[in-house]
Amino acid sequence: KIKKLSAKTVSHYYPENKKLIRLIAEYVKVTKENILIGDGCDGCLEMIAKTFISKNDNVLIPIPTFHRYEFHTKLMGGKCIFVPMNNFSFNADSILKEAKKYNVKIIFLCNPNNPTGIEIDKKEKIKLIENFSGLVVVDEALADITTINGSNLIKENNNIIVVRSFSKSFGLASLRIGYVVANQNIIKTIRKVSSPFKVNGIA
């Protein structure tokens, strides 16, 4: 069985991932041009940071949340603007107020949030996306255990990037595979700075 699996899955060529991309697109209800594969959710966040964050750019992060948004922002020389959530709830107006005050370029959201587990109200999320001129990056690593699917918002909004993972509900954390969902122009831009060798054949 091991030999048979190896013959089918592993070769001396890097995988093109065409079938996987098509299946992901069907799963989140977008086109294949809206998908980019990465090495886990964190690898996708790294690609986004490398593409869009420059030195001294202000990046807004509602807290408490996943610590890697701060890590990738600082790695690229960006400045973190932390906005505490009132009773762990997300309020678009307060976020937009701080974003305007600090001329924020990117906002990171985690939905459902890690570590609180609280979901962002859909109306509040849409309000933020529609009234913010920069990019909104939505981390949906835990969304597969919910009804959340921010991918459907990319059809009407060109400033949202959704990041998803196979690590949690699919149980494939050690294989390091995730994906970015965004409009075609954003996907093309991120692909320019991403390595073509990030995802292996087994993953």
Buried (B, 14 or more C-beta within 10 A) or exposed (E): EEEEEEEEEEEEEEBEBEEBBEEBBEBBEBEBBBBBBBBBBBBBBBBBBBBBBEEEBBBBBBBBBBEBBBBBBBEBEBBBBEBEBEEBEBBBEBBBEBBEEBEBBBBBBBBBBBEEEBBBBEEBBBBBBBEBEBBBBBBBBBBBEEEBBBBEBBEEBEBBBBBBBBBBEEEBEEBBBBBBBBBEEBBEBBEEEBEEEBBBBEB
